[in-house]
Amino acid sequence: MILTQERGPLDLTSAELAEWLAERNIPKYRAKQIFQGFYKTLAADYDGISVLPKALREELTNIAPIFTPVIVRELRSSDNRTMKLLLRLRDGRLIETALMLYPPSQYGRGRATVCVSTQAGCAFGCTFCATGQMGFDRHLTAGEIVAQIIIFARMLRHEPWKYPAAMGFPAGEIDHITNIVLMGMGEPLHNYTHSLQALHIINDPEGFHLGARHMTVSTVGVIPGIERLAKEPLQVNLAISLHAPNNAMRIKTMPVARKWRMDELMTACRAYIQSTGRQVTFEYVLLAGINDAKEHAIELASRLQGLKQFAHVNLIPVNATSAEYRPPNGADIAAFRAILTKAGVSNSVRAERGDDIAASCGQLRTRETALRQS
């Protein structure tokens, strides 16, 4: 196994790290120490793993250095519940990642969710997405995906998020990452190998050990990737960026619908459900005057009714982007939901988070690029 400038220790599972060490006559038990150093104690480099001999730390630093993306800009929302980072990779490309904090509620325990990017840019060109409007640069490596999660994990370890008592729940704090969603910049199933490798690394019981059910992969509808994901032993959640009730409407905002039509996508979703027995979330960005009318809700409900309890619709009022879409008002959102609920389709509305810090994927990088060019 070879490590290169593009492939480093953060790209390896604990088993792969042990194999790499053995090839260099370094005892395999050191792999557990190193892996736990990175993912349990959250060491930033080998010097932070004190159980390693100094000579070994120096050797590893020379032959397998750790690269951590540089934080270019850090923004926090006014309510301190969303943090957005703009990161610079080793080749100078910029990506975004976000941390979203949720106190306990009637829906469950408090959460610290990282929204992770899997590509620099995106090749799929969705018109309402700032990332889709910037074009595709390259895939991220597994290590670059993992690093986004670790950066926030260190921040929470150093400064836990304290939430006040509310709605009958006592005050408390969150000091660790509880969930990750591959919903940042890029299409994870277009970068399938590196995205899944990153999830295996974060799931690895020797290290970070985040449960697969606390991980979500979001896709615009890359059918071959959905079919592969259905066969994975790692039982992650699947979210489909649907955003329209029919293919003719979907094509107008999502060019991917020309290649993989909605009927084909729904067939793939049914096969996924049959194979895994897991629910699929359908993301639906609400665009005022475009896809938010009652007839759209009726058609969407009709399309998803057959999936019964295996379908959940997550309604998302659109964030402002250069495309100048507008979110619907509260009454229109409530009317849309009522139609889905009456039809027996499970649904929710994503709370608007981080609007004051451009938290929607791609917005911060777009602003930073514009500033640099001005």
C-alpha positions as CSV (number, residue, x, y, z in Angstrom):
1,M,0.0,0.0,0.0
2,I,1.4,3.4,-1.1
3,L,0.7,6.7,0.5
4,T,1.2,9.7,-1.8
5,Q,0.8,13.5,-1.6
6,E,-2.9,12.9,-2.4
7,R,-3.4,9.9,-0.3
8,G,-2.4,10.1,3.4
9,P,-3.0,8.5,6.8
10,L,-6.5,10.0,7.1
11,D,-7.5,8.1,3.9
12,L,-7.0,4.8,5.6
13,T,-9.2,2.6,7.9
14,S,-7.5,1.1,10.9
15,A,-7.0,-2.2,9.1
16,E,-5.4,-0.5,6.1
17,L,-3.2,1.6,8.4
18,A,-2.0,-1.6,10.2
19,E,-1.2,-3.1,6.8
20,W,0.8,0.0,5.8
21,L,2.8,-0.1,9.0
22,A,3.5,-3.8,8.7
23,E,5.0,-3.2,5.2
24,R,7.5,-0.9,6.9
25,N,8.3,-3.3,9.7
26,I,6.4,-1.1,12.3
27,P,4.4,-3.3,14.7
28,K,0.7,-3.5,13.8
29,Y,-0.4,-2.6,17.3
30,R,0.9,0.9,16.6
31,A,-1.9,1.3,14.1
32,K,-4.5,1.2,16.9
33,Q,-2.6,3.8,18.9
34,I,-2.3,6.1,15.9
35,F,-5.9,5.6,14.8
36,Q,-7.2,6.3,18.3
37,G,-4.9,9.2,18.5
38,F,-6.5,10.8,15.4
39,Y,-10.1,9.9,16.0
40,K,-10.5,9.5,19.8
41,T,-8.1,12.0,21.3
42,L,-8.4,14.0,18.1
43,A,-4.6,14.7,17.8
44,A,-3.7,17.1,15.0
45,D,-0.4,15.4,14.3
46,Y,1.8,12.6,15.5
47,D,3.4,14.7,18.2
48,G,-0.1,14.8,19.8
49,I,0.0,11.0,20.2
50,S,2.1,10.7,23.3
51,V,2.1,6.9,23.5
52,L,4.2,6.8,20.4
53,P,8.0,6.8,20.8
54,K,9.6,10.1,19.8
55,A,11.6,8.4,17.1
56,L,8.5,6.8,15.5
57,R,6.7,10.2,15.6
58,E,9.5,11.8,13.7
59,E,9.7,8.9,11.2
60,L,6.0,9.1,10.5
61,T,6.0,12.8,10.2
62,N,8.6,12.5,7.5
63,I,7.1,9.6,5.5
64,A,3.4,10.1,6.0
65,P,2.7,13.7,7.0
66,I,-0.8,14.8,8.1
67,F,-2.4,17.5,6.1
68,T,-5.3,19.5,7.6
69,P,-7.2,21.9,5.5
70,V,-6.6,25.6,6.4
71,I,-9.5,27.6,7.8
72,V,-9.8,30.6,5.5
73,R,-13.0,32.0,7.0
74,E,-15.2,31.1,10.0
75,L,-18.7,32.4,10.4
76,R,-21.3,31.8,13.2
77,S,-25.0,32.5,13.0
78,S,-26.5,35.1,15.3
79,D,-28.1,32.3,17.4
80,N,-24.7,30.5,17.7
81,R,-26.3,27.3,16.4
82,T,-24.7,27.2,13.0
83,M,-21.1,27.5,12.1
84,K,-19.7,27.7,8.6
85,L,-16.1,27.2,7.6
86,L,-14.4,28.0,4.3
87,L,-11.4,25.6,4.0
88,R,-8.4,25.8,1.7
89,L,-7.1,22.4,0.5
90,R,-3.5,21.7,-0.3
91,D,-3.9,22.6,-3.9
92,G,-5.5,25.9,-3.1
93,R,-9.1,24.9,-3.9
94,L,-11.8,26.1,-1.5
95,I,-14.6,24.0,0.0
96,E,-17.2,24.6,2.6
97,T,-18.4,22.7,5.6
98,A,-21.0,23.5,8.3
99,L,-21.9,22.5,11.8
100,M,-25.5,22.6,12.8
101,L,-26.5,22.4,16.5
102,Y,-29.9,21.2,17.8
103,P,-31.0,21.2,21.4
104,P,-33.2,18.3,22.7
105,S,-36.8,18.4,21.5
106,Q,-39.8,16.2,21.3
107,Y,-38.2,14.7,18.2
108,G,-35.1,13.4,20.0
109,R,-31.9,14.1,21.8
110,G,-29.6,17.1,21.1
111,R,-27.5,16.8,17.9
112,A,-24.4,18.2,16.4
113,T,-24.5,17.5,12.7
114,V,-21.7,18.2,10.2
115,C,-22.7,19.0,6.7
116,V,-19.8,17.6,4.7
117,S,-18.6,18.4,1.2
118,T,-17.4,15.6,-1.1
119,Q,-16.3,17.6,-4.1
120,A,-14.8,21.0,-4.9
121,G,-17.6,22.3,-7.0
122,C,-20.3,20.1,-8.7
123,A,-20.9,18.7,-12.1
124,F,-24.7,18.5,-11.9
125,G,-25.7,22.2,-12.3
126,C,-28.9,22.4,-10.2
127,T,-30.1,26.0,-10.8
128,F,-31.1,26.8,-7.3
129,C,-27.8,25.6,-5.8
130,A,-24.8,27.9,-5.5
131,T,-22.4,25.0,-5.8
132,G,-24.1,23.8,-9.0
133,Q,-23.6,27.2,-10.5
134,M,-19.8,27.2,-10.0
135,G,-19.0,24.1,-12.0
136,F,-16.8,21.1,-11.1
137,D,-13.2,21.2,-10.0
138,R,-12.3,17.8,-8.6
139,H,-13.3,15.0,-6.3
140,L,-12.2,15.2,-2.7
141,T,-10.1,12.4,-1.2
142,A,-11.5,10.3,1.7
143,G,-9.0,12.1,3.9
144,E,-10.3,15.5,2.8
145,I,-13.8,14.5,3.6
146,V,-12.9,13.0,7.0
147,A,-10.9,16.1,7.9
148,Q,-14.0,18.3,7.8
149,I,-15.6,16.2,10.5
150,I,-12.5,16.1,12.6
151,I,-12.1,19.9,12.5
152,F,-15.5,20.4,14.0
153,A,-15.0,17.5,16.5
154,R,-11.9,19.2,17.9
155,M,-13.8,22.5,18.2
156,L,-16.7,20.9,20.1
157,R,-14.2,19.0,22.3
158,H,-12.4,22.2,23.1
159,E,-15.6,24.3,23.5
160,P,-18.8,22.3,24.0
161,W,-22.0,23.9,22.9
162,K,-24.1,24.8,25.9
163,Y,-27.9,25.1,25.4
164,P,-30.4,26.6,27.9
165,A,-33.4,24.9,29.5
166,A,-36.4,25.1,27.2
167,M,-39.7,23.3,26.4
168,G,-39.4,21.2,29.5
169,F,-35.9,20.0,28.7
170,P,-33.1,20.8,31.2
171,A,-30.0,22.8,30.2
172,G,-27.0,20.8,28.9
173,E,-24.2,20.6,26.5
174,I,-23.0,18.8,23.4
175,D,-19.2,18.1,23.1
176,H,-19.1,15.6,20.2
177,I,-20.4,15.1,16.7
178,T,-23.6,13.0,16.7
179,N,-24.5,13.0,13.0
180,I,-23.0,13.7,9.5
181,V,-24.7,14.4,6.3
182,L,-23.0,14.3,2.9
183,M,-25.0,17.3,1.7
184,G,-22.4,19.9,1.3
185,M,-20.6,20.9,-2.0
186,G,-20.7,18.2,-4.6
187,E,-22.5,14.9,-5.4
188,P,-21.3,12.1,-3.1
189,L,-22.4,9.3,-5.5
190,H,-20.4,10.9,-8.3
191,N,-17.4,10.5,-5.9
192,Y,-18.6,7.1,-4.7
193,T,-15.3,5.4,-3.8
194,H,-13.9,8.3,-1.7
195,S,-17.2,9.1,-0.1
196,L,-17.9,5.6,1.1
197,Q,-14.3,5.2,2.2
198,A,-14.7,8.3,4.4
199,L,-17.9,6.8,5.9
200,H,-16.1,3.6,6.7
201,I,-13.3,5.5,8.4
202,I,-15.6,7.5,10.6
203,N,-17.6,4.4,11.4
204,D,-14.5,2.3,12.3
205,P,-14.9,1.0,15.9
206,E,-11.2,1.5,16.5
207,G,-11.6,5.3,16.1
208,F,-14.4,7.8,15.8
209,H,-17.0,5.0,15.8
210,L,-20.0,7.0,14.6
211,G,-22.9,4.7,13.9
212,A,-24.0,4.2,10.3
213,R,-27.6,5.1,11.1
214,H,-26.2,8.6,12.1
215,M,-24.8,9.1,8.6
216,T,-26.8,10.3,5.5
217,V,-25.8,10.3,1.9
218,S,-27.7,12.8,-0.3
219,T,-27.8,12.4,-4.0
220,V,-29.4,14.3,-7.0
221,G,-30.4,10.8,-8.3
222,V,-27.3,9.1,-9.6
223,I,-29.0,5.8,-10.1
224,P,-25.9,3.6,-10.5
225,G,-24.7,4.9,-7.2
226,I,-28.0,4.2,-5.5
227,E,-27.8,0.7,-6.8
228,R,-24.3,0.3,-5.4
229,L,-25.3,1.8,-2.0
230,A,-28.2,-0.7,-1.7
231,K,-25.5,-3.5,-1.6
232,E,-23.2,-1.8,1.0
233,P,-22.9,-3.5,4.4
234,L,-22.7,0.0,5.9
235,Q,-26.3,0.8,6.7
236,V,-26.3,4.6,6.1
237,N,-29.4,6.7,5.3
238,L,-30.3,7.8,1.8
239,A,-31.7,11.1,0.8
240,I,-32.9,12.0,-2.7
241,S,-32.8,15.6,-3.9
242,L,-36.2,15.4,-5.8
243,H,-37.4,19.1,-5.8
244,A,-40.3,18.5,-8.4
245,P,-43.3,16.2,-8.7
246,N,-42.6,15.2,-12.3
247,N,-39.7,14.9,-14.7
248,A,-40.8,17.8,-17.0
249,M,-40.6,20.2,-14.0
250,R,-37.4,18.6,-12.6
251,I,-35.5,19.1,-15.9
252,K,-36.0,22.9,-15.6
253,T,-34.0,23.1,-12.4
254,M,-32.0,19.8,-12.3
255,P,-30.3,18.8,-15.6
256,V,-29.6,15.3,-14.2
257,A,-33.2,14.5,-14.9
258,R,-32.4,14.4,-18.6
259,K,-30.0,11.4,-18.0
260,W,-31.9,9.6,-15.2
261,R,-35.7,10.2,-15.5
262,M,-37.9,10.4,-12.5
263,D,-39.7,7.1,-13.3
264,E,-36.3,5.4,-13.4
265,L,-35.3,7.1,-10.2
266,M,-38.4,6.0,-8.4
267,T,-37.8,2.4,-9.6
268,A,-34.3,2.6,-8.1
269,C,-35.7,3.9,-4.8
270,R,-38.2,1.0,-4.6
271,A,-35.4,-1.5,-5.3
272,Y,-33.3,0.2,-2.6
273,I,-36.1,0.0,-0.1
274,Q,-36.8,-3.6,-0.9
275,S,-33.1,-4.5,-0.6
276,T,-32.4,-2.6,2.6
277,G,-35.7,-2.2,4.4
278,R,-34.7,1.4,5.1
279,Q,-36.7,4.6,4.7
280,V,-35.7,7.1,2.0
281,T,-35.9,10.8,2.6
282,F,-37.0,12.9,-0.4
283,E,-35.6,16.5,-0.2
284,Y,-37.9,19.0,-1.8
285,V,-36.7,22.6,-2.1
286,L,-39.7,24.9,-2.2
287,L,-39.4,27.6,-4.9
288,A,-42.2,30.2,-4.6
289,G,-44.3,30.3,-7.8
290,I,-42.5,27.3,-9.3
291,N,-43.0,24.0,-7.5
292,D,-45.0,25.0,-4.4
293,A,-48.6,25.0,-5.6
294,K,-51.3,22.7,-4.3
295,E,-51.4,20.7,-7.5
296,H,-47.7,20.1,-7.1
297,A,-48.3,18.7,-3.6
298,I,-51.1,16.5,-4.9
299,E,-48.9,15.1,-7.6
300,L,-46.0,14.6,-5.3
301,A,-48.2,12.8,-2.8
302,S,-49.6,10.5,-5.5
303,R,-46.0,9.6,-6.6
304,L,-44.9,8.7,-3.1
305,Q,-48.0,7.1,-1.6
306,G,-47.0,3.7,-2.8
307,L,-43.8,3.7,-0.7
308,K,-45.9,4.1,2.5
309,Q,-43.8,4.4,5.6
310,F,-40.6,4.1,3.6
311,A,-40.9,7.6,2.2
312,H,-40.4,10.9,4.1
313,V,-40.5,14.3,2.5
314,N,-38.2,17.0,3.9
315,L,-39.5,20.4,2.7
316,I,-36.8,23.0,2.4
317,P,-37.6,26.7,1.8
318,V,-35.0,27.8,-0.7
319,N,-32.0,29.9,0.4
320,A,-31.2,33.0,-1.7
321,T,-28.6,32.4,-4.4
322,S,-27.5,34.3,-7.5
323,A,-30.4,32.6,-9.3
324,E,-32.8,34.8,-7.2
325,Y,-35.3,32.2,-6.2
326,R,-37.7,33.1,-3.4
327,P,-39.0,30.9,-0.6
328,P,-42.8,30.5,-0.2
329,N,-44.6,32.2,2.7
330,G,-45.7,30.2,5.8
331,A,-49.3,29.8,4.7
332,D,-48.2,28.2,1.4
333,I,-45.8,25.9,3.1
334,A,-48.5,24.8,5.6
335,A,-51.0,24.2,2.7
336,F,-48.4,22.0,0.9
337,R,-47.7,20.0,4.1
338,A,-51.4,19.5,4.8
339,I,-51.9,17.9,1.4
340,L,-49.0,15.5,2.0
341,T,-50.2,14.7,5.5
342,K,-53.8,14.0,4.4
343,A,-52.4,11.6,1.7
344,G,-50.5,9.7,4.4
345,V,-47.0,10.9,3.3
346,S,-44.7,11.6,6.2
347,N,-43.2,15.1,6.0
348,S,-41.4,17.8,7.8
349,V,-40.0,21.3,7.2
350,R,-36.3,21.9,7.6
351,A,-35.7,24.8,9.9
352,E,-34.0,27.7,8.2
353,R,-30.5,27.7,9.6
354,G,-27.6,30.0,9.1
355,D,-29.2,32.3,6.6
356,D,-27.2,35.2,8.0
357,I,-23.9,33.5,7.3
358,A,-24.6,32.0,3.9
359,A,-24.9,28.5,5.3
360,S,-26.5,27.0,2.1
361,C,-23.8,25.0,0.3
362,G,-21.6,27.0,-2.1
363,Q,-22.8,30.4,-1.0
364,L,-19.7,31.3,1.1
365,R,-17.2,30.1,-1.5
366,T,-19.1,32.1,-4.1
367,R,-18.9,35.3,-2.0
368,E,-15.2,34.7,-1.2
369,T,-14.4,34.2,-4.9
370,A,-16.2,37.4,-5.8
371,L,-14.3,39.4,-3.1
372,R,-11.0,38.1,-4.4
373,Q,-11.9,39.1,-8.0
374,S,-13.2,42.5,-7.1
